[in-house]
Amino acid sequence: MFVALMLAAGFGFIVWRDAQLLETRGVRVGSFSPAGWGIGTFLFAIVFGVLYLVLRPRAIRASAGTCPNCGRPLQHGDQFCGGCGCPIRFGADQNL
């Protein structure tokens, strides 16, 4: 029982930390916060762990970077930032 509890805690920590690092880059996985993913994975590892592993690649692909002016996350195909309205230029000098 102790080993299973430690595995669930470790997996929850890994998911929490990964979701936290992604959120600092402007990528949010699903509708849960990083803490929600970590706690959910700790309590219900099978459901939340698998759901996180399925949604993570989709969230990373959906993000196209951040606005160079305000830092808001952008999606592929955006021509203007939804936060500040600045035009988005695609090129080597951008973080897109």
N, C-alpha and C positions, 0 to 999 in steps of 0.2 A: 504494500500500500504506500509506503514511504517513497519507494522508487518511482511509482506512477505519479505521485504528487510532485516530486522533484522534476520529472520529465515534463509534466504539464506546466510547471512554473518556468522552466527553462524555455520551453517553446513559446509560452506567453510573452516572456521577456524579449525573445528574438523577434517575434512579430511586432511587439510594441516599438522596439528600437528601429526596425526597418520602416514601419509606418511613420515614425517620427522623422527619420532622415528624409523620406520621400516628401513629407509635408513641408520641410524646410526648403525643398527644391520646387515647391508649388504643385506637387502631385498629391491628390487626395484619393485614397483607395476606398471606393464605396462611399457610404454615407456616415460611417463611423469615424470618430476621432482616433488618434493613435492609442490613447488610453482605453477606449472602448474595444479596439481590436485586441489589445493585450489582455484585458480582463476577460473578454469573451473567449479568447483562446485558452486562457488558464482554466476557466470554468467548463467550457464545452469544446475541448480541443479538436474533436473529430469534426464538428460542424463548422466552427469558426476558422479553424486551421485550413481546412480544405477550401472554404469560401474565400479566404484571404489569398490562397495560392491561385485560385481561379481569377479573382478580380484584379490582382496586382499587375499582370502583364497588360491587361486592357487599360488600366489607368495610366501606365507608363506610355503606351502607344498613343493614347488620346491626348496627352500633353505635348505641346509643341514648343515649350519654353516659357519665358517670361517677358513681359513688356520692358524694353530698355529704359523707359521713362519712369514708370511707377512700380515695376516689379510684379505686377499681377499676372497670374498664369494665363497663357494663351492656348487656344486650340488650333489644330491644323485648319488652314483656310481662312483664318481671321485676317482681315485687312486693316482693321482699326482695333485699338484696345478698348475693351468694354468699361474699363475703369477711368482712364484719363482721355480717351478719344484720339490719342496720337496714332498716326499711320504706321503700319508695320511694314518694314522693308525686309525682304528675304535676301540674304547674301552672306558672304563670308565674314562680314564684320558684326553680324548679329548672333545672339545666342539661341537661335531657332534651329 
